[in-house]
Amino acid sequence: MGIWIGLVLGFAVITIPVMIYNSLVQKRNQVKNAWSQIDVQLKRRIELIPNLVETVKGYANFEQKTLQDVISARNSAMSAPGTATGQATADNALSGALRQFFALSEAYPDLKANASFLNLQEELSNTESRIAYARQFYNDAVLAYNNSVSSFPTVVIASLFKFSVTDSFEATEAEKTAPKVQF
């Protein structure tokens, strides 16, 4: 009888840490997958912007500073660090520039009637929705992972194998406020 209890306890001592470790690996991989989904959508948006800028360049009166802000924000997003914080900062700047851009486009009836502009605006709008969904998915995965890394008894295995808390993808204060538009 004592041998059986020893075998069961020995099995539990080996199996439980392995199960915890595997759970941490799965959650870390979920975070990586969620990040790659954000990355795909951000790259898609970056690829649409040159077409949008070229379409608008034909309207000579359009705010050149706004166009330059969009181009500059796009370039920053392309060269942003691959971390959640670095990418979030660049993404937030690009989102703000695009909001300002589309707000100003309301003052140009010919531009608003341009089929290419309308198609690109629709594509960017759809992409923004996908980015928002991917951000939420990423933040949910980060929350589950961080909870596991920080909770007992998982924290013991996490610290042994150097699993650490991951940053969420957060909006900046600038992104939380509506842009000011002046004509």
C-alpha positions in Angstrom: 0.0 0.0 0.0 2.8 2.4 0.9 4.5 1.8 -2.5 1.4 2.8 -4.3 1.1 6.0 -2.4 4.7 6.7 -3.1 4.2 6.0 -6.9 1.2 8.3 -7.0 2.9 11.1 -5.2 6.0 10.7 -7.4 3.9 10.7 -10.5 2.1 13.9 -9.3 5.4 15.6 -8.4 6.6 15.0 -12.0 3.4 15.5 -13.9 2.1 18.7 -12.4 5.1 20.8 -13.1 5.2 19.4 -16.7 1.6 20.3 -17.2 2.1 23.8 -15.8 5.1 24.4 -18.0 3.2 23.2 -21.1 0.3 25.5 -20.2 2.7 28.4 -20.0 4.3 27.6 -23.4 0.8 27.3 -25.0 -0.2 30.7 -23.6 3.1 32.3 -24.7 2.5 30.9 -28.2 -1.0 32.3 -28.2 0.4 35.7 -27.4 2.9 35.4 -30.3 0.1 34.3 -32.6 -2.1 37.2 -31.6 0.8 39.6 -32.1 1.3 38.3 -35.6 -2.3 38.9 -36.4 -1.9 42.6 -35.4 1.3 42.8 -37.5 -0.5 41.4 -40.6 -3.2 44.1 -40.3 -0.8 46.9 -39.6 1.2 46.0 -42.6 -1.9 45.8 -44.7 -2.8 49.4 -43.6 0.7 50.6 -44.4 0.5 49.2 -47.9 -2.8 51.0 -48.6 -1.5 54.4 -47.6 0.7 55.2 -50.7 -2.3 54.6 -52.9 -4.4 56.9 -50.8 -1.8 59.6 -50.8 -1.4 59.3 -54.6 -5.1 59.6 -55.1 -5.3 62.8 -52.9 -2.2 64.4 -54.5 -4.3 65.3 -57.5 -6.3 67.8 -55.4 -3.8 70.6 -55.2 -5.6 72.5 -52.5 -5.6 69.6 -50.1 -3.6 70.3 -46.9 0.0 69.4 -47.7 0.9 69.3 -44.0 -1.7 66.6 -43.4 -0.4 64.6 -46.3 3.1 64.9 -44.9 1.9 63.9 -41.5 0.4 60.7 -42.9 3.5 59.9 -44.9 5.8 60.6 -41.9 3.6 58.5 -39.6 3.6 55.7 -42.1 7.4 55.7 -42.4 7.6 55.7 -38.6 5.3 52.7 -38.4 7.3 50.8 -41.0 10.5 51.3 -39.0 9.0 50.9 -35.5 10.5 48.3 -33.2 8.7 44.9 -33.2 7.7 45.2 -29.6 4.1 45.8 -28.5 5.0 49.1 -27.0 7.1 50.3 -29.9 4.5 49.2 -32.5 1.6 50.6 -30.4 3.3 54.1 -30.3 3.8 54.1 -34.1 0.4 52.7 -34.8 -1.3 55.3 -32.6 0.5 58.1 -34.4 -0.5 56.7 -37.7 -4.1 56.3 -36.6 -4.2 59.9 -35.5 -2.8 61.2 -38.8 -5.3 59.1 -40.7 -8.2 60.4 -38.6 -7.1 64.0 -39.3 -6.6 63.2 -42.9 -10.2 61.8 -43.4 -11.7 64.6 -41.3 -10.1 67.2 -43.6 -11.2 65.3 -46.7 -14.8 66.3 -45.9 -14.0 69.8 -47.1 -13.3 68.5 -50.6 -16.5 67.4 -52.4 -14.6 66.3 -55.6 -12.3 64.2 -53.5 -15.2 62.6 -51.6 -16.8 61.7 -54.9 -13.7 60.1 -56.3 -14.3 56.3 -56.6 -10.6 55.4 -55.9 -10.6 57.6 -52.8 -13.9 56.0 -51.6 -12.6 52.5 -52.2 -9.4 53.2 -50.4 -11.3 54.9 -47.5 -13.5 51.8 -47.2 -10.5 49.4 -47.3 -8.8 51.5 -44.6 -11.9 51.5 -42.5 -12.2 47.7 -42.8 -8.6 47.4 -41.9 -9.0 49.6 -38.9 -11.8 47.3 -37.7 -9.6 44.3 -38.2 -6.8 46.0 -36.2 -9.2 46.8 -33.4 -10.3 43.1 -33.3 -6.7 41.9 -33.5 -5.7 44.2 -30.6 -8.5 42.9 -28.5 -7.5 39.3 -29.2 -3.9 40.1 -28.4 -4.8 41.8 -25.2 -7.0 38.9 -24.1 -4.1 36.5 -24.8 -1.7 38.7 -22.9 -4.1 38.9 -20.0 -4.4 35.1 -19.8 -0.7 34.6 -20.1 0.2 37.3 -17.5 -2.4 35.9 -15.1 -0.8 32.5 -15.4 2.8 33.8 -15.0 1.7 35.8 -11.9 -0.5 33.2 -10.2 0.5 30.5 -7.7 1.6 27.7 -8.2 2.4 28.6 -11.9 4.6 31.5 -10.8 7.1 29.0 -9.4 7.5 27.2 -12.7 7.4 30.5 -14.6 10.2 32.0 -12.6 12.3 28.8 -12.9 12.0 28.9 -16.7 12.2 32.7 -17.1 8.6 33.3 -18.3 7.9 37.0 -17.8 4.9 39.3 -18.0 4.2 40.8 -21.4 2.9 44.3 -22.3 -0.6 44.9 -23.6 -1.3 46.9 -26.8 -2.7 50.1 -25.3 -4.1 53.3 -26.8 -2.3 56.6 -26.1 -4.1 59.6 -24.7 -3.9 61.2 -28.2 -5.7 58.2 -29.7 -8.4 58.4 -27.1 -9.4 61.9 -28.1 -11.1 63.1 -31.3 -8.9 65.1 -33.7 -9.3 68.9 -33.9 -10.2 69.9 -37.4 -10.0 73.5 -38.6 -10.6 74.8 -42.1 
